[in-house]
Amino acid sequence: MIDGVLVCDKPAGLTSHDVVARVRRLAGQRRVGHGGTLDPPATGVLVIALGRATRLLPYLPLEPKRYLAVITFGAETDTLDATGTVVATAGTAGVDRLSLERALAGFLGPQRQVPPMVSAVKVGGERLYAKARRGETVKREPRPVTIYELELRELTDGEQPLATVAVTCSGGTYVRSLAADLGRALGTLAHLAELHRTAVGSFAEADARPLDELRAMAETGRLGEAVIDPAIAVAALGVRPLSDREAVALVSGQTLSPTGRDGPVAAVGPDGHLVAVIQDGSGRARSKVVLA
């Protein structure tokens, strides 16, 4: 069994669950999960955990998310992206570089965002996209998100201008909703034409491997070479080196002296392997997840 984290470069047309299913087959094991869904049309970084490392998903450094978004101005679709049907059009005379940069600045910081009808958010026990497929539209409560950075990379003029925007945001942010809101802020309409995720927390596209490459590695018995060791995957939490005695204590359910840190910490044994994720509480460091 492979235990660790894999960074996949998701192609367009597959769901995140499709990618997980393929990695299951390549690795020949059932325990595979992902950290952070990408919609089928989107491409880029998808973090996948294998084996015992699936228990680390709540503790992996998966924030913030970084994207390159291509936004089309002058038309809005029923899905707020290019897969939908155009439902309205508008003039784009107010879309220029200066106006766009000013509008982008207005979307920075903490805010509340209404999730789109095609999202996986549950309302009344059912995913919104399931309701949308039946043609239903329901009231959605705004959700707190934070947009840390918005940088205009390119603006192509035309009847329907195209803007490429680098987005750094919190998890749960819908870039397609941002695109539609941006269009309205400029006095027109807009939708998301393309979306590519360039990073998830400390996992960047430089680490990402296409599925074809992973398949070739699996066929030659080298898939493990693409997997990030659990100790490295959670090192951004901060590391507590353990003695042999402390490692045994954690595995047997005992507590340790406090780490003195806020939040979870990676407890690493003398052999360099991750033993557990621990966190201070009631004057002692206690295991949140034990891997050893």
C-alpha positions as CSV (number, residue, x, y, z in Angstrom):
1,M,0.0,0.0,0.0
2,I,1.2,3.5,-0.8
3,D,0.8,6.1,2.0
4,G,1.3,9.7,1.0
5,V,0.1,12.7,-1.1
6,L,0.0,12.9,-4.8
7,V,-0.4,16.2,-6.7
8,C,-2.3,15.6,-10.0
9,D,-2.7,18.0,-12.9
10,K,-6.4,17.5,-13.5
11,P,-7.5,17.6,-17.2
12,A,-10.7,19.2,-18.3
13,G,-13.7,17.0,-18.7
14,L,-13.2,14.9,-15.6
15,T,-14.7,15.3,-12.1
16,S,-12.4,15.2,-9.1
17,H,-14.1,11.9,-8.2
18,D,-13.2,10.6,-11.7
19,V,-9.5,11.4,-11.0
20,V,-9.7,9.7,-7.6
21,A,-11.2,6.6,-9.3
22,R,-8.3,6.5,-11.8
23,V,-5.7,6.9,-9.1
24,R,-7.3,4.0,-7.2
25,R,-6.9,1.8,-10.2
26,L,-3.3,2.9,-10.8
27,A,-2.3,2.4,-7.2
28,G,-4.3,-0.8,-6.8
29,Q,-5.8,0.4,-3.5
30,R,-9.2,1.7,-2.3
31,R,-8.1,4.3,0.3
32,V,-7.8,7.3,-1.9
33,G,-9.3,10.8,-1.4
34,H,-8.9,14.4,-2.6
35,G,-8.6,17.7,-0.9
36,G,-10.6,20.4,-2.7
37,T,-13.0,19.8,-5.6
38,L,-12.4,21.1,-9.1
39,D,-15.4,21.4,-11.4
40,P,-15.2,19.2,-14.6
41,P,-14.3,22.1,-17.0
42,A,-11.5,23.3,-14.7
43,T,-7.9,22.1,-14.9
44,G,-4.9,22.2,-12.6
45,V,-3.8,21.2,-9.1
46,L,-5.8,18.5,-7.4
47,V,-4.3,17.2,-4.1
48,I,-4.9,13.4,-3.6
49,A,-4.1,11.4,-0.5
50,L,-3.4,7.7,-0.6
51,G,-3.6,5.0,2.1
52,R,-3.2,6.1,5.7
53,A,-2.5,9.7,4.5
54,T,-6.2,10.1,3.7
55,R,-6.6,10.7,7.5
56,L,-4.3,13.7,7.1
57,L,-6.7,15.6,4.6
58,P,-8.1,17.9,7.4
59,Y,-4.5,18.8,8.3
60,L,-2.8,19.3,4.9
61,P,-1.9,22.9,4.1
62,L,-4.7,23.4,1.5
63,E,-5.1,27.2,1.9
64,P,-5.2,29.5,0.1
65,K,-6.3,28.5,-3.4
66,R,-4.7,30.1,-6.5
67,Y,-6.2,30.2,-9.9
68,L,-5.8,31.7,-13.4
69,A,-9.3,32.7,-14.5
70,V,-10.3,33.8,-18.0
71,I,-13.4,35.9,-17.9
72,T,-15.6,36.8,-20.9
73,F,-17.5,40.1,-20.7
74,G,-20.7,40.9,-22.5
75,A,-22.7,37.7,-21.9
76,E,-24.0,35.7,-18.9
77,T,-24.8,32.0,-18.9
78,D,-27.2,29.9,-16.8
79,T,-24.2,28.2,-15.2
80,L,-22.0,31.3,-15.0
81,D,-19.3,29.5,-17.1
82,A,-18.7,28.5,-20.7
83,T,-20.5,25.2,-20.4
84,G,-23.9,26.9,-20.0
85,T,-26.4,28.6,-22.3
86,V,-26.2,32.3,-22.8
87,V,-29.2,33.9,-21.0
88,A,-28.5,37.6,-21.5
89,T,-26.1,39.9,-23.2
90,A,-24.9,43.5,-22.6
91,G,-22.7,46.1,-24.1
92,T,-19.0,46.3,-22.9
93,A,-18.1,49.9,-23.5
94,G,-17.2,50.3,-19.8
95,V,-14.6,47.4,-19.9
96,D,-11.1,48.8,-20.1
97,R,-7.9,48.1,-18.1
98,L,-8.3,51.0,-15.6
99,S,-12.0,50.3,-14.9
100,L,-11.3,46.6,-14.5
101,E,-8.4,47.1,-12.1
102,R,-10.5,49.4,-10.0
103,A,-13.4,46.9,-10.0
104,L,-11.1,44.1,-9.0
105,A,-9.8,46.1,-6.0
106,G,-13.3,46.3,-4.8
107,F,-13.6,42.5,-4.4
108,L,-10.6,42.1,-2.1
109,G,-11.0,41.0,1.5
110,P,-13.5,39.1,3.6
111,Q,-17.0,39.0,2.1
112,R,-20.1,36.9,1.7
113,Q,-20.7,35.2,-1.6
114,V,-23.9,33.5,-2.9
115,P,-23.0,30.0,-4.2
116,P,-24.1,29.3,-7.8
117,M,-27.0,26.9,-8.5
118,V,-24.6,24.5,-10.2
119,S,-22.5,24.1,-7.0
120,A,-22.2,21.1,-4.7
121,V,-23.7,23.0,-1.7
122,K,-26.6,21.2,-0.1
123,V,-29.9,22.9,0.4
124,G,-32.7,20.8,1.9
125,G,-30.5,17.8,1.9
126,E,-29.8,17.9,-1.9
127,R,-26.9,19.2,-3.9
128,L,-27.8,22.5,-5.7
129,Y,-26.6,21.1,-9.1
130,A,-29.1,18.4,-8.8
131,K,-31.9,21.0,-8.4
132,A,-30.4,23.0,-11.3
133,R,-30.5,20.0,-13.6
134,R,-34.3,19.9,-13.1
135,G,-34.5,23.6,-13.9
136,E,-35.1,24.6,-10.3
137,T,-33.8,27.8,-8.7
138,V,-33.8,28.1,-5.0
139,K,-32.7,30.8,-2.5
140,R,-29.1,30.3,-1.4
141,E,-27.6,31.8,1.7
142,P,-24.4,33.8,1.3
143,R,-21.3,32.1,2.6
144,P,-18.2,33.8,4.1
145,V,-15.1,33.8,1.8
146,T,-12.0,35.8,1.5
147,I,-10.2,37.0,-1.6
148,Y,-6.6,37.8,-0.9
149,E,-5.3,38.9,-4.3
150,L,-6.7,39.8,-7.7
151,E,-4.2,40.7,-10.5
152,L,-5.2,41.5,-14.0
153,R,-2.7,39.6,-16.2
154,E,-4.1,40.3,-19.7
155,L,-7.0,42.1,-21.3
156,T,-8.0,41.3,-24.9
157,D,-10.3,43.9,-26.6
158,G,-13.2,43.0,-28.8
159,E,-16.9,42.7,-28.9
160,Q,-16.7,40.4,-26.0
161,P,-13.4,41.4,-24.1
162,L,-11.4,38.6,-22.4
163,A,-9.6,39.2,-19.1
164,T,-7.1,36.8,-17.6
165,V,-7.1,37.3,-13.8
166,A,-4.8,35.7,-11.2
167,V,-7.0,34.9,-8.1
168,T,-5.8,34.0,-4.6
169,C,-8.7,33.1,-2.3
170,S,-10.0,31.0,0.5
171,G,-11.5,27.6,0.1
172,G,-15.2,27.8,-0.7
173,T,-14.8,30.7,-3.1
174,Y,-16.6,30.3,-6.4
175,V,-14.6,32.0,-9.2
176,R,-17.6,31.7,-11.6
177,S,-19.6,33.8,-9.1
178,L,-16.8,36.3,-8.9
179,A,-16.7,36.6,-12.7
180,A,-20.5,37.3,-12.8
181,D,-20.3,39.8,-10.0
182,L,-17.3,41.5,-11.7
183,G,-19.3,41.9,-14.9
184,R,-22.2,43.6,-13.0
185,A,-19.7,45.9,-11.2
186,L,-18.5,47.1,-14.6
187,G,-22.1,47.8,-15.8
188,T,-22.2,44.7,-18.1
189,L,-22.5,40.9,-17.8
190,A,-19.7,38.3,-17.7
191,H,-19.1,34.6,-17.3
192,L,-16.1,32.3,-16.6
193,A,-14.5,31.1,-19.8
194,E,-11.7,29.0,-18.4
195,L,-10.3,28.1,-14.9
196,H,-6.9,26.7,-14.1
197,R,-5.8,26.1,-10.5
198,T,-2.1,26.8,-10.0
199,A,-1.7,26.0,-6.3
200,V,-3.5,24.6,-3.3
201,G,-1.7,25.9,-0.2
202,S,1.9,24.7,-0.4
203,F,1.1,22.3,-3.3
204,A,1.9,24.0,-6.6
205,E,1.6,23.1,-10.3
206,A,5.4,22.5,-10.4
207,D,4.6,19.4,-8.3
208,A,1.7,18.3,-10.4
209,R,1.7,15.3,-12.7
210,P,-0.7,14.6,-15.6
211,L,-2.7,11.4,-15.5
212,D,-0.9,10.0,-18.5
213,E,2.5,10.4,-16.7
214,L,1.1,8.7,-13.6
215,R,-0.3,5.9,-15.7
216,A,3.1,5.3,-17.3
217,M,4.8,5.4,-13.9
218,A,2.3,2.9,-12.5
219,E,2.9,0.5,-15.4
220,T,6.6,0.5,-14.7
221,G,6.1,0.2,-10.9
222,R,7.3,3.7,-10.2
223,L,4.1,5.4,-9.0
224,G,5.6,5.7,-5.5
225,E,8.2,8.1,-6.9
226,A,5.5,10.7,-7.5
227,V,4.1,10.5,-4.0
228,I,5.0,13.0,-1.3
229,D,5.9,11.4,2.1
230,P,3.4,12.2,4.8
231,A,6.0,13.9,7.0
232,I,6.9,16.3,4.1
233,A,3.2,16.9,3.2
234,V,2.4,18.3,6.7
235,A,5.7,19.9,7.5
236,A,4.2,23.3,7.0
237,L,2.2,22.7,10.3
238,G,5.5,22.9,12.2
239,V,7.5,19.8,13.3
240,R,8.0,18.3,16.8
241,P,10.9,15.8,16.6
242,L,10.3,12.7,18.7
243,S,12.6,10.4,20.6
244,D,12.0,6.7,20.4
245,R,10.3,6.8,23.8
246,E,7.9,9.6,22.8
247,A,7.0,7.9,19.5
248,V,6.0,4.7,21.4
249,A,4.1,6.8,23.9
250,L,2.0,8.5,21.1
251,V,1.3,5.2,19.4
252,S,0.1,3.7,22.6
253,G,-2.3,6.6,23.2
254,Q,-0.3,8.6,25.8
255,T,0.2,12.4,25.8
256,L,3.4,14.4,25.6
257,S,4.6,17.7,27.0
258,P,3.1,20.6,25.3
259,T,4.4,21.9,22.0
260,G,3.9,25.5,22.8
261,R,2.3,26.1,19.4
262,D,-1.2,27.1,18.4
263,G,-2.9,24.5,16.2
264,P,-1.8,21.1,15.0
265,V,1.9,20.0,14.8
266,A,3.5,17.2,12.9
267,A,5.2,14.7,15.3
268,V,8.1,13.1,13.5
269,G,10.0,10.0,14.7
270,P,13.8,9.5,14.8
271,D,13.5,7.7,11.4
272,G,12.0,10.8,9.8
273,H,8.5,9.2,9.4
274,L,5.4,10.9,10.5
275,V,4.1,9.3,13.7
276,A,1.1,11.6,14.4
277,V,-0.5,15.0,14.2
278,I,-0.6,16.4,17.7
279,Q,-2.1,19.5,19.3
280,D,-1.9,21.1,22.7
281,G,-4.9,20.8,25.0
282,S,-5.3,20.9,28.8
283,G,-1.6,21.3,29.3
284,R,-0.5,18.3,27.3
285,A,0.0,17.5,23.6
286,R,-2.5,15.0,22.4
287,S,-2.8,13.0,19.2
288,K,-5.3,14.1,16.6
289,V,-4.3,11.5,14.1
290,V,-1.9,8.6,14.6
291,L,-0.2,7.2,11.5
292,A,2.5,4.9,12.8
